[in-house]
């Protein structure tokens, strides 16, 4: 380590003392720069200044808009995302998975997955290539089923043949797990759908009963909460062109007005709005299931009628 020459006190000037303080501050408060996870992105931010709430040494090192992601992905120590690439990276945030053959792959939210690798760090590079492809900075890679991925026998080596067998064993190991998962989902669907449809019928019956009652549902606090959850005080028109007004709908502030009338705390009002959303969403989901089931039944009925003997033309 090279040390600067020590100036005796009797020879020290004001400028030298100021330079000494500045040098100490620069070493003590040295920036710790974080880089964006997007391949090729040169953006950086000063993580120490951001955590301390101080202004960075350079304006371009500002941490405003940056995201810091913890461990749990293909990056053991986590990472950072700049504002320009936040949406892209978080939409493809990868989770590293170990396959039954002791090889590694990636679970990407978009459904992409690379060829399993023997060394876990290789999947990070493959994910970065996938990210560049999604950003249209690289051309799309051909699927693994393309002929160019099928080597002729004369070009195969022991290593390439071992790769084929590894892929086969990975697929074989996945089949029982996928079948078990499919059976579990089918059983869960069979149990959940009747319960959801029954809850929809009950909730719609209560809603109809309440709306036909002539009482003032705003007068009592409990009545107001029941209406808020089962019917909803606010307008629920989800049309993008709909504009709230006092003539065509109840607007989006009625719940808060009722809460102020009965001195209902803010947290309870927010919770009531959430309960209403869940009930409305459950009814909407159940209705979608009923519509899909009816459509499937009509399609099946049409196929049976088209293939029935009466519908089959007879030869002369």
C-alpha positions as CSV (number, residue, x, y, z in Angstrom):
1,X,0.0,0.0,0.0
2,X,1.4,3.4,-1.0
3,X,1.0,6.0,1.7
4,X,1.0,9.7,0.9
5,X,3.8,11.8,2.4
6,X,3.0,13.1,5.8
7,X,3.1,16.9,6.0
8,X,4.3,18.3,9.3
9,X,1.8,20.4,11.1
10,X,4.0,23.5,10.9
11,X,4.1,23.2,7.1
12,X,0.4,22.3,6.6
13,X,-1.6,24.8,4.7
14,X,-5.4,25.3,4.6
15,X,-5.6,23.9,1.1
16,X,-3.7,20.8,2.1
17,X,-5.9,20.3,5.1
18,X,-9.0,20.6,3.0
19,X,-7.6,18.1,0.4
20,X,-6.9,15.7,3.3
21,X,-10.5,15.9,4.5
22,X,-11.8,15.4,1.0
23,X,-9.6,12.4,0.4
24,X,-10.7,10.8,3.6
25,X,-14.4,11.4,2.7
26,X,-13.9,10.0,-0.7
27,X,-12.4,6.8,0.7
28,X,-14.9,6.5,3.5
29,X,-17.9,7.1,1.3
30,X,-16.8,5.3,-1.8
31,X,-19.7,4.4,-4.0
32,X,-20.9,0.8,-4.2
33,X,-22.3,0.5,-7.7
34,X,-25.0,-2.0,-8.6
35,X,-25.4,-3.2,-12.2
36,X,-28.5,-4.0,-14.1
37,X,-29.3,-7.7,-14.7
38,X,-30.2,-7.0,-18.3
39,X,-27.4,-8.3,-20.5
40,X,-25.5,-5.4,-22.2
41,X,-27.1,-2.7,-20.0
42,X,-24.5,-0.3,-18.7
43,X,-26.7,1.5,-16.2
44,X,-25.4,1.6,-12.6
45,X,-26.6,3.1,-9.3
46,X,-24.9,3.9,-6.0
47,X,-26.5,1.4,-3.6
48,X,-24.8,2.9,-0.5
49,X,-26.0,6.4,-1.3
50,X,-29.5,5.1,-2.1
51,X,-29.7,3.2,1.3
52,X,-28.4,6.3,3.2
53,X,-30.8,8.6,1.3
54,X,-27.9,10.7,0.1
55,X,-27.4,12.2,-3.4
56,X,-24.9,10.1,-5.4
57,X,-21.6,11.4,-6.5
58,X,-22.9,11.5,-10.1
59,X,-26.5,12.1,-11.3
60,X,-26.4,9.0,-13.5
61,X,-25.8,6.9,-10.4
62,X,-29.2,7.8,-8.9
63,X,-31.2,4.8,-7.5
64,X,-34.6,6.3,-8.3
65,X,-36.8,3.7,-10.1
66,X,-34.3,0.8,-9.5
67,X,-35.5,-2.6,-8.2
68,X,-33.4,-4.8,-5.9
69,X,-34.4,-8.5,-6.1
70,X,-33.4,-10.9,-3.4
71,X,-32.0,-14.4,-3.8
72,X,-34.1,-17.3,-4.9
73,X,-33.5,-17.3,-8.7
74,X,-30.6,-18.4,-10.9
75,X,-28.6,-15.6,-9.3
76,X,-27.7,-16.8,-5.8
77,X,-27.1,-13.3,-4.4
78,X,-30.0,-11.6,-6.1
79,X,-29.5,-8.5,-8.4
80,X,-30.7,-5.1,-9.5
81,X,-32.9,-3.9,-12.4
82,X,-32.8,-0.4,-13.9
83,X,-36.0,1.4,-14.6
84,X,-35.7,0.9,-18.4
85,X,-35.7,-2.9,-18.0
86,X,-37.8,-3.4,-14.9
87,X,-40.9,-4.6,-16.7
88,X,-39.0,-7.0,-19.0
89,X,-36.8,-8.6,-16.4
90,X,-39.6,-9.1,-13.8
91,X,-41.8,-10.6,-16.5
92,X,-39.1,-13.3,-17.0
93,X,-37.7,-13.6,-13.5
94,X,-36.1,-17.1,-13.5
95,X,-36.2,-19.8,-10.9
96,X,-33.5,-22.4,-11.0
97,X,-34.8,-26.0,-10.7
98,X,-32.9,-29.3,-10.3
99,X,-34.2,-32.2,-12.4
100,X,-34.3,-35.8,-11.3
101,X,-31.2,-36.5,-13.4
102,X,-29.3,-34.1,-11.2
103,X,-29.2,-31.5,-14.0
104,X,-30.4,-28.0,-14.0
105,X,-33.0,-26.0,-15.8
106,X,-35.0,-22.7,-15.5
107,X,-38.6,-22.1,-14.7
108,X,-39.4,-18.8,-16.4
109,X,-42.9,-17.2,-15.9
110,X,-43.4,-17.1,-19.6
111,X,-43.1,-20.9,-19.9
112,X,-39.6,-20.9,-21.5
113,X,-37.1,-23.5,-20.4
114,X,-33.6,-24.4,-21.7
115,X,-32.1,-27.8,-22.4
116,X,-31.1,-29.2,-19.0
117,X,-27.5,-28.5,-18.1
118,X,-25.0,-30.4,-15.9
119,X,-23.5,-27.2,-14.5
120,X,-26.0,-24.9,-12.8
121,X,-24.2,-21.7,-13.8
122,X,-24.8,-22.3,-17.5
123,X,-28.6,-21.8,-17.1
124,X,-27.9,-18.1,-16.2
125,X,-26.3,-17.5,-19.5
126,X,-29.1,-19.3,-21.4
127,X,-31.7,-17.2,-19.5
128,X,-29.8,-14.0,-20.5
129,X,-29.9,-15.2,-24.2
130,X,-33.7,-15.7,-23.7
131,X,-34.1,-12.2,-22.3
132,X,-32.2,-10.7,-25.3
133,X,-34.5,-12.7,-27.6
134,X,-37.6,-11.3,-25.8
135,X,-36.2,-7.8,-26.1
136,X,-35.8,-8.5,-29.9
137,X,-32.0,-7.9,-29.7
138,X,-31.4,-11.5,-30.8
139,X,-33.3,-13.5,-33.4
140,X,-35.5,-16.2,-32.0
141,X,-33.8,-19.6,-31.5
142,X,-35.2,-22.5,-33.5
143,X,-37.2,-25.1,-31.4
144,X,-35.4,-28.2,-30.2
145,X,-37.5,-30.3,-32.5
146,X,-36.1,-28.7,-35.7
147,X,-34.0,-31.0,-37.9
148,X,-30.9,-28.9,-37.3
149,X,-30.9,-30.2,-33.7
150,X,-31.0,-33.8,-34.9
151,X,-27.5,-35.0,-35.6
152,X,-27.0,-37.8,-38.1
153,X,-25.5,-41.0,-36.7
154,X,-22.1,-40.3,-38.3
155,X,-21.8,-37.0,-36.5
156,X,-22.7,-38.3,-33.0
157,X,-20.2,-38.6,-30.2
158,X,-20.4,-40.3,-26.9
159,X,-21.1,-36.9,-25.3
160,X,-23.9,-36.0,-27.7
161,X,-25.4,-39.5,-27.3
162,X,-25.2,-39.1,-23.5
163,X,-27.1,-35.8,-23.9
164,X,-29.9,-37.5,-25.7
165,X,-30.2,-40.2,-23.1
166,X,-30.2,-37.5,-20.3
167,X,-33.1,-35.7,-22.1
168,X,-35.0,-39.0,-22.4
169,X,-34.5,-39.8,-18.7
170,X,-35.6,-36.3,-17.7
171,X,-38.8,-36.7,-19.8
172,X,-39.4,-40.2,-18.3
173,X,-39.0,-38.9,-14.8
174,X,-41.5,-36.1,-15.5
175,X,-44.3,-38.3,-16.8
176,X,-45.4,-39.8,-13.5
177,X,-45.2,-36.5,-11.7
178,X,-47.2,-34.8,-14.4
179,X,-49.8,-37.5,-14.4
180,X,-50.1,-37.2,-10.6
181,X,-50.4,-33.5,-10.9
182,X,-53.1,-33.8,-13.5
183,X,-55.1,-36.2,-11.3
184,X,-54.7,-33.8,-8.3
185,X,-55.9,-30.9,-10.4
186,X,-58.9,-32.9,-11.8
187,X,-59.9,-34.0,-8.3
188,X,-59.6,-30.5,-7.0
189,X,-61.6,-29.1,-9.9
190,X,-64.3,-31.6,-9.3
191,X,-64.6,-30.6,-5.6
192,X,-64.2,-26.9,-6.1
193,X,-66.6,-26.3,-8.9
194,X,-69.8,-27.6,-7.3
195,X,-68.9,-25.6,-4.1
196,X,-68.3,-22.5,-6.1
197,X,-71.5,-22.8,-8.1
198,X,-73.4,-23.4,-4.9
199,X,-71.9,-20.3,-3.2
200,X,-72.8,-18.3,-6.3
201,X,-76.4,-19.4,-6.1
202,X,-76.5,-18.5,-2.4
203,X,-74.8,-15.1,-2.8
204,X,-77.0,-14.1,-5.7
205,X,-80.1,-15.1,-3.7
206,X,-79.0,-12.9,-0.8
207,X,-78.2,-10.1,-3.1
208,X,-81.7,-10.3,-4.7
209,X,-83.4,-10.5,-1.3
210,X,-81.5,-7.4,0.0
211,X,-82.1,-5.2,-3.1
212,X,-85.8,-5.9,-2.9
213,X,-86.1,-4.9,0.7
214,X,-87.5,-1.4,1.1
215,X,-85.5,-0.5,4.2
216,X,-82.9,2.2,4.3
217,X,-79.7,0.3,4.2
218,X,-77.6,3.3,5.0
219,X,-79.2,4.0,8.4
220,X,-77.7,1.1,10.3
221,X,-73.9,0.4,10.4
222,X,-74.3,-3.4,10.1
223,X,-76.9,-3.0,7.3
224,X,-74.5,-0.7,5.5
225,X,-71.7,-3.3,5.8
226,X,-73.9,-6.1,4.6
227,X,-74.9,-4.1,1.5
228,X,-71.3,-3.2,0.9
229,X,-70.2,-6.8,0.9
230,X,-73.1,-8.5,-0.8
231,X,-74.2,-5.8,-3.2
232,X,-71.5,-3.1,-3.3
233,X,-72.0,0.6,-2.7
234,X,-69.6,1.6,-5.5
235,X,-70.3,1.3,-9.3
236,X,-68.9,-2.0,-10.6
237,X,-69.1,-1.2,-14.3
238,X,-65.8,-2.4,-15.8
239,X,-66.3,-0.9,-19.2
240,X,-63.2,1.2,-20.2
241,X,-65.5,3.8,-21.7
242,X,-67.7,4.2,-18.7
243,X,-67.5,7.5,-16.8
244,X,-68.8,7.7,-13.2
245,X,-71.6,10.2,-12.7
246,X,-74.5,10.8,-10.3
247,X,-77.1,9.9,-12.9
248,X,-76.1,6.6,-14.4
249,X,-74.2,5.0,-11.5
250,X,-73.3,5.3,-7.8
251,X,-69.8,6.5,-8.5
252,X,-66.6,5.3,-6.9
253,X,-66.8,7.2,-3.6
254,X,-70.1,6.0,-2.1
255,X,-68.4,3.4,0.2
256,X,-66.2,6.1,1.7
257,X,-69.2,8.4,2.2
258,X,-71.0,5.6,4.1
259,X,-67.9,4.9,6.1
260,X,-67.7,8.5,7.2
261,X,-71.4,8.5,8.0
262,X,-70.9,5.7,10.5
263,X,-67.3,6.6,11.6
264,X,-66.0,3.3,10.2
265,X,-62.1,3.3,10.4
266,X,-60.1,3.4,7.2
267,X,-58.7,-0.1,7.6
268,X,-62.1,-1.7,8.0
269,X,-63.4,0.3,5.0
270,X,-60.5,-1.0,2.8
271,X,-61.1,-4.5,4.1
272,X,-64.8,-4.3,3.3
273,X,-64.0,-3.2,-0.3
274,X,-61.6,-6.2,-0.6
275,X,-64.3,-8.6,0.7
276,X,-66.7,-7.2,-1.9
277,X,-64.1,-7.7,-4.7
278,X,-63.6,-11.3,-3.7
279,X,-67.3,-12.1,-3.7
280,X,-67.9,-10.3,-7.0
281,X,-64.9,-12.1,-8.5
282,X,-66.1,-15.5,-7.2
283,X,-69.5,-15.0,-8.8
284,X,-67.9,-13.9,-12.0
285,X,-65.7,-16.9,-12.1
286,X,-68.5,-19.3,-11.3
287,X,-70.6,-17.7,-14.1
288,X,-67.7,-18.2,-16.5
289,X,-67.5,-21.9,-15.5
290,X,-71.2,-22.3,-16.2
291,X,-70.9,-20.6,-19.5
292,X,-68.0,-22.7,-20.6
293,X,-69.8,-25.9,-19.4
294,X,-72.9,-25.0,-21.3
295,X,-70.9,-24.2,-24.5
296,X,-69.1,-27.6,-24.2
297,X,-72.4,-29.4,-23.8
298,X,-73.8,-27.7,-26.8
299,X,-70.8,-28.6,-28.8
300,X,-70.9,-32.2,-27.8
301,X,-74.7,-32.4,-28.5
302,X,-74.1,-30.9,-32.0
303,X,-71.4,-33.5,-32.7
304,X,-73.7,-36.4,-31.6
305,X,-76.5,-35.1,-33.7
306,X,-74.2,-34.8,-36.8
307,X,-73.1,-38.3,-36.3
308,X,-76.5,-39.9,-35.5
309,X,-78.0,-42.3,-38.0
310,X,-80.8,-39.9,-38.8
311,X,-78.3,-37.3,-39.9
312,X,-76.3,-39.7,-42.0
313,X,-77.4,-39.5,-45.7
314,X,-78.6,-42.8,-47.1
315,X,-77.3,-44.0,-50.5
316,X,-79.9,-44.5,-53.2
